[in-house]
Amino acid sequence: IILFLLNLMLGPVTIPARTLFSLMKGTVVDDLSRNILLQIRFPQSLTAILAGAGLATAGLLMQTLFRNPLAGPDVLGITSGAGLGVAVVTMFTGAWIVYMPQLGVLSLILSAMAGAMVVLLTILALSQRIKDNAMLLITGLMMGYISSAAVGVLTVYSSAENLQAFTLWGLGTFSSVSWDRMNWFAGFTIVALLMAMLLTKPLNMLLIGERYASNLGLRVGRTRFIVLFCAGLLTASVTAFCGPIAFIGVATPHITRLALGGSDHRILLPANMLIGASVALLCNLIARMPGVEGALPINAVTS
């Protein structure tokens, strides 16, 4: 709550606390402060909360499923797939982003979502055939390398203007989700987060190993499919709307385990969402340092 309020008040233009609370109470405030709070900082802070919670949850799901502390939201190549979708659009139609900003942002979101979903559906289909988690993990990494290779080929033949547009998207931002897109972003993210909350018992059973979990009655194949879908949807939605946000998904689950001193997902999962949202808000606050014009790339801060 404190970080959320600080995100509303601090930035290149500082909004006094009394102005913020006057707006909350419905009192008339000056138009500049009202527009900054309602049209810029509030949706940006809300985006940071949802993105942080989503990436942290995706990272925890991947680390539990693969029993690998280095697993993260991008381990299945979904982030790279989103990058490939954006690369295809920016390399061939980069003029949209320069001369038609609204259409350009929308095209980036749709292309990133399309690229991410293609990779996700491919991984889900392969998960029905590949029963070994290590092999599935390697397959996901291969998908990521293939997507990155395709992006590399596209950059060779792109103009400097289009390459700049793709590079800017790759830096990540929480400011690209305006109110007219918030319904879609919040809808995808909240549905996947609620789905993850229903997986606490199967996730606890997976901690002891798939063989033991199967002996206890867990349908491991179906559970793995649901976990992959949930983590993939979270990664795809956040990457599509905010760009590739690094490190939050890998680091936050470890921070949460250290803070709680346990691995019970009934407590770990909601705490992980809360800490992920807090980390994202803190990074967003640092990126928009008070009194400094412009903003740092989110990935520079999360790194």
WOCORQUI-V75809 format. One record per pair of residues at least 12 apart in sequence whose ideal C-beta (glycine too) atoms are under 10 Angstrom apart, sorted by the first residue. I is the first residue (numbers start at 1). J is the second residue. If there is no record, write none. Layout:
I;J
I;J
This chain:
1;278
1;281
2;278
2;281
3;45
3;48
3;49
3;277
3;278
3;279
3;280
3;281
3;282
3;284
3;285
4;41
4;42
4;45
4;46
4;48
4;49
4;277
4;278
4;281
4;285
5;17
5;20
5;21
5;45
5;281
6;45
6;281
6;282
6;284
6;285
6;290
7;41
7;42
7;44
7;45
7;46
7;48
7;49
7;174
7;280
7;281
7;282
7;284
7;285
7;288
8;20
8;23
8;24
8;36
8;37
8;38
8;40
8;41
8;42
8;44
8;45
9;37
9;41
9;285
9;290
10;41
10;285
10;288
10;289
10;290
10;291
11;36
11;40
11;41
11;44
11;284
11;285
11;287
11;288
11;289
11;290
11;291
11;292
11;295
12;36
12;288
12;289
12;290
12;291
12;292
12;293
12;294
12;295
13;32
13;33
13;36
13;40
13;41
13;290
13;291
14;290
14;291
15;29
15;32
15;33
15;34
15;36
15;37
15;41
16;29
16;33
19;33
19;34
19;36
19;37
20;33
20;37
20;41
22;34
23;37
23;38
23;42
24;37
38;179
39;178
39;179
40;175
40;178
40;288
41;175
41;284
41;288
42;179
42;182
43;174
43;175
43;176
43;177
43;178
43;179
43;180
43;181
43;182
43;185
44;173
44;174
44;175
44;176
44;177
44;178
44;281
44;284
44;288
44;295
45;174
45;277
45;280
45;281
45;284
45;285
46;174
46;177
46;179
46;182
46;185
46;186
46;277
47;173
47;174
47;175
47;176
47;177
47;178
47;181
47;182
47;185
47;186
47;189
47;238
47;241
47;242
47;280
47;284
48;174
48;175
48;177
48;242
48;245
48;277
48;278
48;279
48;280
48;281
48;282
48;283
48;284
48;285
48;287
48;298
49;174
49;186
49;189
49;273
49;274
49;276
49;277
49;278
49;280
49;281
49;284
50;174
50;177
50;182
50;185
50;186
50;188
50;189
50;190
50;193
50;234
50;237
50;238
50;241
50;242
50;273
50;276
50;277
50;280
51;172
51;174
51;177
51;185
51;189
51;234
51;237
51;238
51;239
51;241
51;242
51;243
51;245
51;248
51;276
51;277
51;280
51;284
51;298
52;174
52;238
52;245
52;248
52;249
52;252
52;273
52;274
52;275
52;276
52;277
52;278
52;279
52;280
52;281
52;282
52;283
52;284
52;302
53;189
53;190
53;193
53;196
53;234
53;238
53;248
53;252
53;270
53;272
53;273
53;274
53;275
53;276
53;277
53;278
53;279
53;280
54;73
54;185
54;188
54;189
54;190
54;192
54;193
54;196
54;231
54;233
54;234
54;235
54;236
54;237
54;238
54;239
54;242
54;245
54;248
54;249
54;273
54;276
54;277
54;280
55;72
55;73
55;74
55;189
55;231
55;234
55;235
55;238
55;239
55;242
55;245
55;246
55;247
55;248
55;249
55;250
55;251
55;252
55;276
55;277
55;279
55;280
55;302
56;73
56;234
56;248
56;249
56;250
56;251
56;252
56;253
56;255
56;256
56;269
56;271
56;272
56;273
56;274
56;275
56;276
56;277
56;278
56;279
56;280
57;73
57;189
57;192
57;193
57;195
57;196
57;197
57;199
57;230
57;231
57;234
57;235
57;249
57;252
57;253
57;269
57;270
57;272
57;273
57;276
58;71
58;72
58;73
58;74
58;75
58;76
58;78
58;192
58;193
58;196
58;227
58;230
58;231
58;232
58;233
58;234
58;235
58;236
58;237
58;238
58;248
58;249
58;252
58;253
58;276
59;71
59;72
59;73
59;74
59;75
59;231
59;234
59;235
59;247
59;248
59;249
59;250
59;251
59;252
59;253
59;254
59;256
59;272
59;276
60;72
60;73
60;196
60;203
60;231
60;249
60;252
60;253
60;254
60;256
60;257
60;265
60;268
60;269
60;272
60;273
60;276
61;73
61;192
61;196
61;199
61;203
61;206
61;226
61;227
61;228
61;230
61;231
61;232
61;234
61;235
61;249
61;253
61;265
61;269
61;272
62;74
62;75
62;76
62;137
62;140
62;227
62;228
62;231
62;232
62;235
62;249
62;250
62;253
63;75
63;249
63;250
63;253
63;254
63;257
64;199
64;202
64;203
64;204
64;206
64;207
64;227
64;231
64;253
64;263
64;265
64;268
64;269
65;133
65;136
65;137
65;199
65;202
65;203
65;206
65;210
65;223
65;224
65;227
65;228
65;231
66;133
66;134
66;136
66;137
66;140
66;206
66;224
66;227
67;133
67;134
67;206
67;207
67;209
67;210
68;133
68;134
68;137
69;250
69;253
69;254
69;257
70;250
71;137
71;140
71;231
71;249
71;250
71;253
72;231
72;235
72;246
72;247
72;248
72;249
72;250
72;251
72;252
72;253
73;231
73;232
73;234
73;235
73;236
73;238
73;239
73;244
73;245
73;246
73;248
73;249
73;250
74;140
74;141
74;144
74;235
74;239
74;244
74;245
74;246
74;249
74;250
75;137
75;140
75;141
75;144
75;231
75;235
75;249
75;250
76;116
76;119
76;120
76;122
76;123
76;124
76;126
76;127
76;136
76;137
76;139
76;140
76;141
76;143
76;144
76;228
76;231
76;232
76;235
77;116
77;119
77;120
77;122
77;123
77;139
77;140
77;141
77;142
77;143
77;144
77;145
77;146
77;147
77;148
77;232
77;235
78;115
78;116
78;117
78;118
78;119
78;120
78;122
78;123
78;140
78;143
78;144
78;147
78;228
78;231
78;232
78;233
78;234
78;235
78;236
78;239
78;244
79;112
79;115
79;116
79;119
79;144
79;147
79;148
79;235
79;236
79;238
79;239
79;243
79;244
79;245
79;246
79;249
80;115
80;116
80;119
80;140
80;141
80;143
80;144
80;145
80;146
80;147
80;148
80;149
80;150
80;151
80;239
80;244
81;112
81;113
81;114
81;115
81;116
81;117
81;118
81;119
81;120
81;121
81;122
81;123
81;143
81;144
81;146
81;147
81;148
81;150
81;232
81;235
81;236
81;239
82;108
82;109
82;111
82;112
82;113
82;114
82;115
82;116
82;117
82;118
82;119
82;120
82;147
82;169
82;235
82;236
82;237
82;238
82;239
82;240
82;243
82;244
83;111
83;112
83;115
83;116
83;144
83;147
83;148
83;150
83;151
83;166
83;169
83;170
83;239
83;243
83;244
84;111
84;112
84;114
84;115
84;116
84;118
84;119
84;144
84;146
84;147
84;148
84;149
84;150
84;151
84;154
85;107
85;108
85;109
85;110
85;111
85;112
85;113
85;114
85;115
85;116
85;117
85;118
85;119
85;147
85;151
85;239
85;240
86;107
86;108
86;109
86;110
86;111
86;112
86;113
86;114
86;115
86;116
86;151
86;165
86;166
86;169
86;170
86;239
86;240
86;243
86;244
87;111
87;112
87;115
87;147
87;148
87;150
87;151
87;152
87;153
87;154
87;155
87;158
87;162
87;163
87;165
87;166
87;169
87;170
88;111
88;114
88;115
88;150
88;151
88;154
88;166
89;104
89;107
89;108
89;110
89;111
89;112
89;114
89;115
89;162
89;165
89;166
89;169
90;104
90;107
90;108
90;111
90;154
90;155
90;158
90;161
90;162
90;163
90;164
90;165
90;166
90;167
90;168
90;169
90;170
91;151
91;153
91;154
91;155
91;156
91;157
91;158
91;159
91;162
91;163
91;165
91;166
92;154
92;157
92;158
92;159
92;162
93;107
93;111
93;162
93;165
94;158
94;159
94;160
94;161
94;162
94;163
94;164
94;165
94;166
95;159
95;161
95;162
95;165
96;108
96;165
97;161
97;162
97;164
97;165
97;166
97;168
97;169
98;161
98;162
98;164
98;165
102;178
102;180
104;165
104;169
105;169
105;176
105;177
105;178
105;181
105;241
106;180
106;181
108;165
108;166
108;168
108;169
108;176
108;240
108;241
108;243
109;176
109;177
109;181
109;184
109;185
109;237
109;239
109;240
109;241
109;242
110;240
111;169
111;240
112;169
112;236
112;237
112;238
112;239
112;240
112;241
112;242
112;243
112;244
113;184
113;188
113;236
113;237
113;239
113;240
113;241
114;236
114;240
115;147
115;150
115;151
115;236
115;239
115;240
116;147
116;232
116;233
116;235
116;236
116;237
116;238
116;239
116;240
117;232
117;233
117;236
117;237
117;240
118;143
118;147
118;236
119;140
119;143
119;144
119;146
119;147
119;232
119;235
119;236
120;143
120;228
120;229
120;231
120;232
120;233
120;235
120;236
121;229
121;232
122;139
122;140
122;143
123;136
123;139
123;140
123;143
123;228
123;229
123;232
124;224
124;225
124;226
124;228
124;229
124;232
126;139
126;140
126;143
126;228
127;139
127;140
127;221
127;224
127;225
127;227
127;228
127;229
128;221
128;224
128;225
131;210
131;220
131;221
131;224
132;210
133;206
133;210
133;220
133;224
136;224
136;228
140;228
140;232
151;166
151;170
154;166
155;167
167;297
168;243
168;297
169;239
169;242
169;243
169;244
170;243
170;244
170;246
170;297
170;299
171;243
171;244
171;245
171;296
171;297
171;298
171;299
171;300
172;238
172;239
172;242
172;243
172;244
172;245
172;246
172;248
172;283
172;287
172;297
172;298
172;299
172;300
172;301
172;302
173;241
173;242
173;243
173;245
173;284
173;287
173;295
173;297
173;298
173;299
174;238
174;241
174;242
174;243
174;245
174;280
174;281
174;283
174;284
174;287
174;288
174;295
174;298
175;242
175;284
175;287
175;288
175;295
175;298
176;240
176;241
176;242
176;243
177;241
177;242
181;241
182;241
184;237
184;240
184;241
185;237
185;238
185;240
185;241
185;242
186;237
186;241
187;237
188;233
188;234
188;236
188;237
188;238
188;240
188;241
189;233
189;234
189;237
189;238
189;241
190;237
191;230
191;233
191;234
191;237
192;229
192;230
192;231
192;232
192;233
192;234
192;235
192;236
192;237
192;238
193;230
193;233
193;234
193;269
193;270
193;273
194;230
195;226
195;227
195;229
195;230
195;231
195;233
195;234
196;226
196;227
196;230
196;231
196;233
196;234
196;265
196;269
196;270
196;272
196;273
197;230
197;265
197;266
197;269
197;270
197;273
198;226
198;230
199;223
199;226
199;227
199;230
199;265
199;269
200;264
200;265
200;266
200;267
200;268
200;269
200;270
201;218
201;223
201;265
201;266
202;218
202;219
202;220
202;222
202;223
202;224
202;226
202;227
202;265
203;223
203;227
203;263
203;264
203;265
203;266
203;268
203;269
204;218
204;263
204;264
204;265
204;266
204;268
204;269
205;217
205;218
205;220
205;223
205;265
206;218
206;220
206;223
206;224
206;227
206;265
207;263
207;264
207;265
210;223
210;224
231;249
234;249
235;249
238;280
242;280
242;298
243;297
243;298
243;299
244;298
244;299
245;280
245;283
245;298
245;299
245;302
246;298
246;299
246;300
246;301
246;302
246;303
247;279
247;283
247;299
247;301
247;302
247;303
248;275
248;276
248;277
248;279
248;280
248;283
248;298
248;299
248;302
249;276
249;302
251;275
251;276
251;279
251;302
252;271
252;272
252;273
252;274
252;275
252;276
252;277
252;278
252;279
252;280
253;268
253;269
253;272
253;275
253;276
254;272
255;271
255;272
255;275
255;276
255;278
255;279
256;268
256;269
256;270
256;271
256;272
256;273
256;274
256;275
256;276
257;271
257;272
259;271
259;272
259;275
260;272
260;275
279;302
280;298
280;301
280;302
282;301
282;302
283;296
283;298
283;299
283;300
283;301
283;302
283;303
284;296
284;298
284;301
284;302
285;301
286;298
286;300
286;301
286;302
287;299
287;300
287;301
287;302
288;301
